[in-house]
Amino acid sequence: IDQMEFYLGYFKRVSIDDSEVIRAYSVIDAHTQRIGQPLEKNDVWIAATASVTGARLLTADKDFDQLDPVFLTRDWIDPTG
């Protein structure tokens, strides 16, 4: 448990009720709906959190392509190696 808490200390924690994250969620969700490429709701939360914190989004999912570079920076990882 001590090791886990130590390593978790390197991560920034973001509350889901953070007003900036909620606003980013609504903007990103509206954008994806408007362009006809809606994301699953959990993906919108991920994108909103990355957008607000400035985190680079590492993903093997191409769904986030539509958000790079306007809302976030996305680095795609080829899952086939």
C-alpha positions as a printed NumPy array, in Angstrom:
array([[  0.   ,   0.   ,   0.   ],
       [  2.849,   2.374,   0.796],
       [  4.415,   1.773,  -2.634],
       [  1.087,   2.308,  -4.359],
       [  0.508,   5.577,  -2.509],
       [  4.044,   6.674,  -3.361],
       [  3.544,   6.11 ,  -7.104],
       [  0.067,   7.629,  -7.094],
       [  1.665,  10.778,  -5.681],
       [  3.149,  11.409,  -9.139],
       [ -0.294,  11.764, -10.695],
       [ -2.438,  14.865, -10.661],
       [ -5.924,  14.212,  -9.356],
       [ -8.774,  16.021, -11.022],
       [-12.235,  16.092,  -9.501],
       [-15.079,  15.232, -11.831],
       [-17.036,  18.175, -10.449],
       [-14.31 ,  20.675, -11.396],
       [-16.103,  23.55 , -13.157],
       [-13.452,  23.811, -15.899],
       [-13.713,  20.093, -16.682],
       [-17.513,  20.314, -16.795],
       [-17.344,  23.284, -19.154],
       [-14.795,  21.526, -21.387],
       [-17.024,  18.434, -21.392],
       [-19.995,  20.429, -22.651],
       [-17.946,  22.231, -25.322],
       [-16.299,  19.023, -26.589],
       [-19.559,  17.067, -26.515],
       [-21.381,  19.812, -28.443],
       [-18.533,  20.009, -30.968],
       [-18.495,  16.277, -31.678],
       [-22.297,  16.208, -31.984],
       [-22.233,  19.2  , -34.342],
       [-19.682,  17.617, -36.7  ],
       [-21.55 ,  14.296, -36.666],
       [-18.797,  12.333, -34.914],
       [-20.026,  11.972, -31.323],
       [-17.777,  10.349, -28.759],
       [-18.878,   7.904, -26.093],
       [-19.553,   9.805, -22.872],
       [-16.553,   8.336, -21.011],
       [-14.305,   9.425, -23.891],
       [-15.686,  12.954, -23.575],
       [-14.714,  12.972, -19.868],
       [-11.218,  11.771, -20.783],
       [-10.889,  14.443, -23.471],
       [-12.221,  17.191, -21.206],
       [ -9.813,  16.282, -18.423],
       [ -6.845,  16.162, -20.813],
       [ -7.911,  19.493, -22.295],
       [ -8.16 ,  21.28 , -18.947],
       [ -4.974,  19.846, -17.459],
       [ -2.905,  20.166, -20.628],
       [ -2.079,  16.471, -20.476],
       [ -1.031,  14.665, -23.647],
       [ -3.545,  11.971, -24.453],
       [ -1.815,   8.682, -25.285],
       [ -4.271,   6.365, -26.988],
       [ -4.655,   3.461, -29.366],
       [ -8.131,   4.814, -30.169],
       [ -8.565,   6.898, -33.34 ],
       [-11.793,   8.446, -31.983],
       [ -9.813,  11.309, -30.455],
       [ -8.266,  12.36 , -33.79 ],
       [-11.029,  14.906, -34.364],
       [-10.022,  16.794, -31.204],
       [ -6.299,  17.183, -31.965],
       [ -4.932,  19.891, -31.924],
       [ -7.888,  22.19 , -31.135],
       [ -8.937,  20.709, -27.776],
       [ -5.979,  18.535, -26.796],
       [ -2.738,  16.986, -27.958],
       [ -3.243,  13.359, -28.927],
       [ -0.461,  10.843, -29.444],
       [ -1.65 ,   7.703, -31.204],
       [ -0.037,   4.403, -30.296],
       [ -0.332,   1.649, -32.919],
       [ -1.813,  -1.324, -31.034],
       [ -0.337,  -3.774, -33.558],
       [  3.175,  -2.883, -32.514]])
